[in-house]
Amino acid sequence: MKSRIKSRLFNKTFEISFSFKFFNNPEEYINIWKFDLKNKSDISLWFASEAEEYKNNIIRHCYFHPIISFYTDDVVRMRINIFSKMGVIDPQSIKFNVISIFNSPKHDLTEYKK
């Protein structure tokens, strides 16, 4: 899904979610996307990288900002994977929930852990 952000509610976190079921499983699951809407001057992004070596094999792990920040008129792409190890999602079962909007934490990333 490709969407353009039109809101001007800065310093807010938006939570978009949907529920779904697999064809072979009656349980309902929820997928959640979160992003912050910030002024352009307040947008920050960090990446971290580490290497793990075991028996001469090196695996590189990359981590990035837990919640990405956007600005008005930015484009956001969200994907719904129909196939997974759990099975195939029943497209008829997909139901979008009401969008939640709440105050986003300041630049102190430790606030995201609460």
C-alpha positions in Angstrom: 0.0 0.0 0.0 1.3 3.4 -0.9 0.0 6.4 1.0 0.9 10.1 1.2 0.8 11.7 4.6 -1.5 14.7 4.7 -1.7 15.4 8.4 0.0 18.3 10.1 -0.3 16.9 13.6 3.4 17.2 14.4 5.1 15.4 17.3 2.5 12.7 17.2 2.9 8.9 16.8 0.5 7.2 14.4 -0.4 3.6 14.8 -2.0 1.8 11.9 -3.1 -1.8 12.4 -5.1 -4.6 10.8 -6.3 -8.0 11.9 -6.3 -11.1 9.8 -6.6 -14.9 9.8 -4.9 -17.7 8.0 -6.9 -20.2 5.9 -5.7 -23.1 8.0 -6.0 -21.4 11.4 -9.0 -19.8 13.1 -6.9 -17.6 15.3 -6.9 -13.8 14.6 -3.6 -12.0 14.4 -2.8 -8.3 14.4 -0.1 -6.4 12.4 0.9 -2.9 13.5 2.8 -0.1 11.8 4.0 2.9 13.8 5.5 6.1 12.6 6.1 9.6 14.0 5.1 12.8 12.3 7.7 15.5 13.0 8.8 18.9 11.7 11.6 18.4 9.1 14.2 19.9 11.5 13.3 17.4 14.2 13.6 14.3 12.1 16.5 12.0 13.1 17.5 8.5 12.0 20.1 6.2 13.4 21.6 2.9 12.2 23.8 0.5 14.1 25.8 -2.4 12.8 27.6 -5.3 14.4 29.4 -8.4 13.2 29.1 -11.8 14.8 31.9 -14.3 14.0 31.6 -18.0 14.6 33.9 -20.7 13.1 35.2 -18.3 10.5 31.7 -17.3 9.4 30.8 -13.6 9.8 27.2 -12.5 10.1 26.5 -8.8 10.0 23.5 -7.5 11.9 22.0 -4.1 11.2 19.6 -2.2 13.4 17.7 1.1 12.8 15.6 3.6 14.5 12.7 1.8 16.2 10.0 4.2 14.9 10.7 6.1 11.6 9.8 9.8 11.4 8.0 11.4 8.5 6.9 14.9 7.4 3.7 16.1 5.7 3.5 15.0 2.0 6.1 12.1 2.5 5.1 8.8 1.0 4.8 5.7 3.2 4.8 2.2 1.8 3.3 -0.6 3.9 3.3 -4.2 2.8 1.0 -7.0 3.7 2.7 -10.4 3.2 0.0 -12.9 2.0 2.3 -15.9 2.4 4.3 -16.8 5.5 5.6 -19.8 7.4 2.3 -19.9 9.2 0.3 -20.3 6.0 -1.6 -18.2 3.6 -3.6 -15.2 4.8 -7.3 -15.2 3.9 -7.7 -11.8 2.1 -11.4 -11.7 3.1 -10.4 -11.7 6.8 -8.3 -8.5 6.6 -9.9 -5.7 8.7 -8.2 -2.4 9.3 -8.6 -1.0 12.8 -9.1 2.6 13.8 -5.9 4.7 13.6 -4.4 5.5 17.0 -2.7 8.9 17.5 -0.7 9.8 20.6 2.1 12.1 21.6 5.5 10.9 20.4 8.4 10.9 22.7 11.1 13.5 22.4 14.5 12.7 21.0 15.4 10.6 24.0 15.2 7.1 22.5 14.9 5.5 26.0 11.3 6.7 26.1 10.4 4.2 23.3 11.2 1.4 25.7 8.4 2.3 28.2 
